[in-house]
Amino acid sequence: MAVQYCTATNYGKDFFTHAERSKMSLRGYPGNVWVVDGGSNGDAWITKVSGVAKSKADAQALVDTEVVAEQAAWDGLTEEERHHQSRPEAMPLPGLG
């Protein structure tokens, strides 16, 4: 199934509901990037959360920028602090280009 990409800020309760999750696939990524199913359920959710549609390339660039910032922050940790968390890894978005 086709997917669509958007940015949206998670505002907490009811940002997505159990009913919405049962109707579509929904996954969040760094940089407030969300990947949802294409079609009417995804369209309705993006509208509900005031999401901004993005191309896959634009969405991936936002994710990459955030991951690089998280890696830089991790690199600045002490050895003891690093022991408690792993270094953030690249996160390729699903779907076709």
C-alpha positions, 0 to 999 in steps of 0.5 A: 500500500502507498504511504504518505508523509507529513509533519505534525506536532504530537499534542498528546491525548487524541493525537491519534486514537485507537480507532484511527490506529485500527484503520491505518498504519501510522508511525512517527519519526524524529523531526515530527515526521509521520508516515501514514497509509495513503488514502482517505483514512490517512488524509483524514488524520493528516487534516485532523492534526493540521499536518503538512504534507511532505514529499518522501525526500523532504520528510527524509531530510527532516529525519536525517537532520534530527538524527544527525543532531541527536548523534552529535549530542550523543557524541558529546556525552561522557563514557558513563552517560553513553553506557546508558543509551545507544547512539542514534542510528539513521532511520530510512523512511518506508515507501517508494521515492 
